[in-house]
Amino acid sequence: GPRYLTVVISSGSVRAWGSADYIHGSGSQVAMLHRGVPVQRKITWDRTLSSPGCKLARTAARPGTYTVTASDAGVHSRTLVFVLR
């Protein structure tokens, strides 16, 4: 779940959003694993900025170039680049 598998969006060196910023409940999600079959999890971003623990007021992300990376237990995905218009 979001407490363990996290997705972080950044703009340059500034962290813009994290999937674990607004965890409700335990933050865990159980998945049944089968050999050779990948587990997929859908994560959506509503284009608002956030901070760990929801300490900042939510504001809209500005147009520009962003990066996204997923991580779990110290293992990181490759970084993808995207543009908001």
N, C-alpha and C positions, 0 to 999 in steps of 0.2 A: 504494500500500500504506500501512500504518500509519505509516511514517516521513514520509509526505507529506500524506495525507488523515487528519486527526486529529479525534477526537470527544472533547470534554471535558464532564464532568458536574460541576456545582458545587451547593453548598448555601449560598445567600447569597453572600458574598464568598470562601468557602472552597472550594478545588478539591478535589473528592472522588475523581475517577477520570479517567484519560486513556487512550485507545486505544493510544497509543504508549509507554506505560510499560513494557510487557513485550515489546518487539520481539525476535523470534528471527530469525536469518539476516539477509538484506539489508534487510528491511523494505520491499521493493518488490513490486509486483504488476502484471503487464502485463494490459491490457484492450484488446480489439479495438474500435475506435470505428467506428460507422456513422452517417452523417448522419441527424439527426432521431430517433435512438434513444438514450434515456438509459442510462448505465451505472449499475448498482446494486451496492452492496457491503453485505453484511450484517455488522453489528457487534453483538456481544452483551456484556452487562454482567452479571456474576454477583452484583451487589449488595455487592461488597467494595470497600473504599477502597484507593487506590493512590497512588503518588507517582512522579515521573520517576526512572527508573533503579532502581526497586524498593527505595528506601532505607528505607521504613517497613514495619513488620509489617502484614500484611493483616488488617483487621478488618471486620466487617459494617457496612454503612451503616445508620444509624438511620432510623426512620420520620420523614417530613417532606417538605417541598417542595424540589424540585431543578430545575435547568435543564440543558439540553443544547444544545451548539452544535458544528457541524462547521466545519472550516476547511481550506483548501488554498491554498498560495502566497499568503497574505494575503487571500484571499476567504473571507468568513464567511457561514454560513447564518443564517437567522433563529433566534432563541433560542426553544426550546420549553420549557414548564413541565410537570412531572409530579409526582405525589405517591406516595411509598412508604408503605405501611401496615404 
